[in-house]
Structures are given as structure tokens and as C-alpha cells.
Amino acid sequence: MTQPSLTFRPMLESDLEQVNAVEQQSAEHPWRKAHFSDSLTSGYTCELAVLDGRIVGHCVMMTVADEASILILTVDKSFQRRGIGRQLLQHMLQKAGQSGCNTILLEVRRSNIKAFNLYLHEGFSEIGIRKNYYPMGRGWEDAIVMAMEPDTFLS
């Protein structure tokens, strides 16, 4: 029996209901459908991870001049811990390299240890903190700002 393979493709407007469903059930502080729609309209790089015809992850990346910012990367809760997030991140790094980016930036919640460790393992470095950046319950949580230089993602 053949294992289904993970593929990547651009997000389409017609995918937004499925993307929103994955986001709402998988993310602790989810984006709304309008965020994804605005990202598509703005021309951001919006990519999907698809496994056996099912959307299992999504990522949105904004590129300005020679710099890319990963705005969101989410994997369906029932498909986490299978390497899909890592593969989707690597796919986005490749896209950034193809676009001529020199630096890739992202922010991660201080409490999101799994994502922070994934980014470290893939070559990102912590470059700063945004104090009280993310809403959290009745307060705010810091964001760890991370960056990757081209020597890392273009090799």
C-alpha cells in the first residue's frame, strides 16, 4: 500500500472555508477568514500543505524588496507532530529564496516552545523581543523575533 505524499500548492479563494476550519480548530489564537482573504488580495505568498487531497496546513508569507516575513504557519491539529510543519516551512524558505530574499523574519509567541524549537532547528536565530505583542487571555504575551540569513536557507 502506498503512503500518501505531502504536496504543496498555492491557496485559492475557494480554499478559504477549509483553511479557516483548520485554523480555528488548530491554532490557540487563530486568524479569521478575512485575514487569509486579505492576504490573497494583497498578493502575499499563500501556500497549502495537502495530504491525500486534504488541506493539512497553510502558511502566509509577505515579501517586501529582498525580505520575507512569515506571518502564519498552521498545521491541522490532527496532523501535528508528523513533520508537516517542518516540510511546509522548508517549502516557504525555498519560495523566499526563489523570490530573491536576503532575510526571512518571523515572530513566535514566547509560550509556543514547539514552534520556537522548530525554527531554531531549521536555522533561525532569535534577534529580539516585541514586548506585549500578542493578546493572551486578560493580558499580553511577548513575541520572539527570529531571522534567517540567506546562507542558511539558500544552501
N, C-alpha and C positions, 0 to 999 in steps of 0.2 A: 504494500500500500504506500503511495507517495504522500510525503508530508506536504501540506500546502505551503507555498512560498510567500514571503512578505514582499510586496511591491509598493512602489510609491507613485503617486500621480498628483497633478495639481487639483486643488479644491475648486469645485464649481458652485455656483449659486444653488443648484439643485441638490447639493450635498448638505446644505446648512441645517436642515432638520436633524439629520443623523449626527452631524458634528456637534450640534447643540446638545443632543441626547447624551453623547459620550461625555461631553464637557460637564454637564450638570450632574451626572452620576459619578464622575471620577475625580473631579477637582474639588478641593476643600473650599476654595474661593473662586468659583467658576466665572468665566467670561459669559456674557449674554450673546445671543444670536446676532444682535446688532453689531457687536464688536467684530465678529467674523465677516459680516456683510460689508461693514465699513473698510475692513482690511482688503477685501477683494476689490471694492470700488477704488481704493487708493493705490492699487497696483502692487501691493506687498506680495512677497513670495509666500503663498499659502499652499502647503503640501499635506497630503494624506498618506498614512500607512494603511495598506489594505491587505488583509489576510483572508484568503479563500473567499474573496468577494465582499468581505465585511470591513467597514472602516473601524480600525482598532487604535488609531492615533492621528493626531494632527499637530501641525506646527506653523506658526506665522513668523515671518522674518521681514523686517523693514531694512531696505538698503538705501543709504544716502551717500553719494560720492563713492568713496572707497571703504566705507564702514558699514557693517551689517549689525543689526540688533535683533536677537531672538526675543520676540515678545511673549510667546507662549508655546509650550510643548506639553501635550497631554496624551497619555495612553489610557485606553479603556481600562477601568479598574479590574475587570475580569481577565485582562491580558497582561497585567503588570508582572514584573519580575521574570520576563521571558526574553529580555534583550531587545525588545521592540523600541523602547525609548532611546537606547544607545544607537541602534541602526537608523532611527529617524534623525537623531542628532547628527550622525555621520553624513547622512544624505544632505542635510541642510548645510553642513560645513562644505560639502562638495559644491553645492549650489552657490554658496558665497564665494568660493574660490573661482568658479566659472564666471561670476559677475565682476571679478577683479577687485574684490575686497581685500584690504590690508589688515583689518582688525574685525573681530567679532566680539560683540558685547552681549551681556545678558544680566538680569537681576534674578536672584533667587531668595525666597523667604529664609530668614535665619533658621526657622524651625524645620525647613524641608531638607533634612540631613541626607535622605536618599538622593535627591536631585543634586545637591551640592557635591556629594561624593562622585556621582556620575560625571559631572562637569570637570571636577579635578582630575579624575581618571582619564578623561578624554583630552586633557591638555589645557584646560582653562586655569587661570590664576586669579586669586582674589586681588582686586585692585582698590577696593574702597567699600564704604558702608553708606547707605542712604538711611538716615535716622527716621524712624516713624513713617516709613514709606507705604506699607501695606496695612489696610484695615484688618483688625483682628478682634472679634468679639466686641468688647467695650473699649478697646484701646487700639494701639497701633504696633506694628512689628517692623523691625529693621529689614532692609534688603541688603544682601551681599552683592556687590557689583563685581562681575567677573569678566575677564577678557582673554582672548586667544589671539596670538600673533600669527602671521602667515606661515612662518617656518613650521609651525605645528600642524596646521590644517591643510597646507598645500603639499606636504611631503608624502 
